[in-house]
């Protein structure tokens, strides 16, 4: 035997309102049709559920139990329906994101905070990776969305523009280059550098730039974070190149940033997803949100 949820809702309304007429008005149904539904419910359960009185109805003991359990069942059914609607609209879900350090330091926290305000039930899992591993993570389905600076392998990916950043030279305040309004990267190669981890987009770009200048880049130290780079430079262990937006977090560190004249110093951060993938609505919502955020940014 199955209980029809609509009939159950009507029965609970009758118990709550105390009369069939009032319940019918509340549920927008004719009183005769509601009364018929309740009678069919009693027949299917094989027991009276209501006692008809001159001024209305009262539930029997069986009716009280049905109304008690029915309210919870109806609440759960409404909750399930709401959750399904939320999933279909992208309002709930889980999205895996892989991003490089530059994006995490400069742009992503603010964008994710705004996204979480708009979609508080969407959980975003974020993992930091070097750019080349970001694209690999998306290709391997280890992440739905990737954010990276550059990669030699974008096969099977759909790529979108995200943000722009600018790389600057960071030196101690008393360094010979500290007072220069701008420098070419080749002019920095007379000094030892503190670099980001091997294989990162920054590491590969600096090595390529030094090669193009036919000079040697002396990288004695590799670090995995911008605060570590700042600490090393502040200790006099070399100069470094980092995003201008990241350096802004360390303005009180006794260091100086110098603009780089090279064209490659202006970079484009990218978004990527697997081409042709059947994205969840939550993933699609986040991708669209990040694209709108990029469009509303001055760069």
Secondary structure, DSSP 8 states (H G I E B T S, - for coil): ----HHHHHHHHHHHHHSSHHHHHHHHTS-HHHHHHHHHHHHHHHTS--EEEETTEEEE-HHHHHHHHHHHHHHHHHHHHHHHHHHHHHTSEEEEEEEE-HHHIIIIIHHHHHHHHHH-TEEEEEEEE--HHHHHHHHHTTS-SEEEES--S--TTEEEEEEEEEEEEEEEETTSTTTT-SEE-GGGGTTS-EEEE-TTSHHHHHHHHHHHHTT----EEEEESSHHHHHHHHHTTS-EEEEEHHHHGGGTTSSEEEEEE-SGGGEEEEEEEEETT----HHHHHHHHHHHHHHHTS--
